[in-house]
């Protein structure tokens, strides 16, 4: 297996991952491809986030626009796009990303605790109504 197959293969990527990668490799924004397909940008975002899937006619048009095969978009096998640059070649700030993730988790934990306190307060307010 080559790096491309590993990166966009069925075990490593979803339809949305492959669509986003092919769109970016083709140098198109979500807005540009949406306009050319006659759909809303939110529709493209939903496809790339695997929240919905395109109909066959849109899938065929899209594959042609980003220069990949329909089979590759669906399965990761066949004619597709090159894998992105290796992590060593990019300017990823992994430590910053980890710190941001920790901050988000902390905020989520605090929000969860706040929601639990509010739920308890509301439950107590409803008790005398029984």
C-alpha positions as CSV (number, residue, x, y, z in Angstrom):
1,X,0.0,0.0,0.0
2,X,1.2,3.5,-0.7
3,X,0.8,6.6,1.4
4,X,-2.1,7.8,-0.7
5,X,-4.1,4.6,-0.1
6,X,-3.3,4.8,3.6
7,X,-4.3,8.4,3.9
8,X,-7.6,8.3,2.0
9,X,-8.3,4.6,2.3
10,X,-11.6,3.1,3.7
11,X,-10.0,2.5,7.1
12,X,-8.5,6.0,7.4
13,X,-11.0,8.4,5.8
14,X,-14.7,9.0,5.3
15,X,-16.5,10.2,2.2
16,X,-16.4,13.7,3.7
17,X,-12.7,13.5,4.3
18,X,-12.0,12.5,0.7
19,X,-14.4,15.1,-0.6
20,X,-12.7,17.9,1.4
21,X,-9.2,16.7,0.4
22,X,-10.1,16.5,-3.3
23,X,-11.8,19.9,-3.2
24,X,-8.8,21.5,-1.5
25,X,-6.4,19.7,-3.9
26,X,-8.4,21.2,-6.8
27,X,-8.0,24.7,-5.2
28,X,-11.7,25.2,-4.7
29,X,-13.6,26.6,-1.7
30,X,-16.8,25.2,-0.4
31,X,-18.6,28.2,-1.8
32,X,-17.1,27.8,-5.2
33,X,-18.0,24.1,-5.5
34,X,-21.5,24.8,-4.1
35,X,-22.1,27.5,-6.7
36,X,-21.0,25.2,-9.5
37,X,-23.2,22.3,-8.2
38,X,-26.2,24.5,-7.6
39,X,-26.4,23.8,-3.9
40,X,-25.9,25.8,-0.7
41,X,-22.5,26.0,1.0
42,X,-24.1,24.4,4.1
43,X,-24.9,21.4,1.9
44,X,-21.2,21.0,1.0
45,X,-20.2,21.4,4.6
46,X,-22.7,18.7,5.6
47,X,-21.3,16.4,3.0
48,X,-17.7,17.1,4.2
49,X,-18.7,16.5,7.8
50,X,-20.5,13.3,6.9
51,X,-23.9,14.6,8.1
52,X,-25.5,13.9,4.8
53,X,-24.6,12.4,1.4
54,X,-25.1,13.8,-2.2
55,X,-27.4,12.2,-4.7
56,X,-25.8,10.3,-7.6
57,X,-26.1,13.1,-10.1
58,X,-24.4,15.6,-7.8
59,X,-21.8,13.0,-6.9
60,X,-21.0,12.5,-10.5
61,X,-20.7,16.2,-11.2
62,X,-18.6,16.7,-8.1
63,X,-16.1,13.9,-9.0
64,X,-15.6,15.6,-12.4
65,X,-15.0,19.0,-10.9
66,X,-12.4,17.8,-8.4
67,X,-10.9,15.3,-10.9
68,X,-11.3,12.1,-9.0
69,X,-13.3,9.0,-9.6
70,X,-16.7,8.4,-8.0
71,X,-15.5,5.1,-6.6
72,X,-12.6,6.9,-4.9
73,X,-14.9,9.5,-3.3
74,X,-17.1,6.7,-2.0
75,X,-14.5,4.1,-1.0
76,X,-11.0,5.6,-1.2
77,X,-10.0,3.1,-3.9
78,X,-9.2,4.0,-7.5
79,X,-8.2,7.3,-9.0
80,X,-8.1,10.0,-6.4
81,X,-6.0,12.8,-5.2
82,X,-2.5,12.8,-3.6
83,X,-2.3,12.6,0.1
84,X,-1.6,15.9,1.9
85,X,2.0,16.8,2.8
86,X,3.6,14.9,5.6
87,X,3.2,16.4,9.0
88,X,6.9,17.1,9.0
89,X,6.5,19.3,6.0
90,X,3.6,21.4,7.4
91,X,3.6,24.1,10.0
92,X,1.4,22.3,12.5
93,X,1.4,23.6,16.0
94,X,0.5,20.4,17.7
95,X,1.3,21.7,21.2
96,X,-1.0,24.6,20.6
97,X,-3.7,22.3,19.3
98,X,-3.4,20.1,22.4
99,X,-3.6,23.1,24.7
100,X,-6.7,24.3,22.8
101,X,-8.3,20.9,23.1
102,X,-7.7,20.8,26.8
103,X,-9.2,24.3,27.2
104,X,-12.3,23.2,25.3
105,X,-12.6,20.1,27.4
106,X,-12.4,22.2,30.6
107,X,-15.0,24.6,29.3
108,X,-17.3,21.6,28.4
109,X,-16.8,20.1,31.9
110,X,-17.7,23.5,33.5
111,X,-20.7,23.8,31.3
112,X,-21.8,20.3,32.1
113,X,-21.5,21.0,35.8
114,X,-23.4,24.3,35.4
115,X,-26.2,22.4,33.5
116,X,-26.4,19.8,36.3
117,X,-26.7,22.5,39.0
118,X,-29.5,24.2,37.0
119,X,-31.3,20.9,36.5
120,X,-31.1,20.2,40.2
121,X,-32.5,23.6,41.0
122,X,-35.4,23.2,38.6
123,X,-36.2,19.7,40.0
124,X,-36.3,21.2,43.5
125,X,-38.6,24.0,42.3
126,X,-41.0,21.5,40.8
127,X,-41.1,19.2,43.9
128,X,-43.7,21.4,45.9
129,X,-46.0,21.3,42.8
130,X,-46.5,17.5,43.3
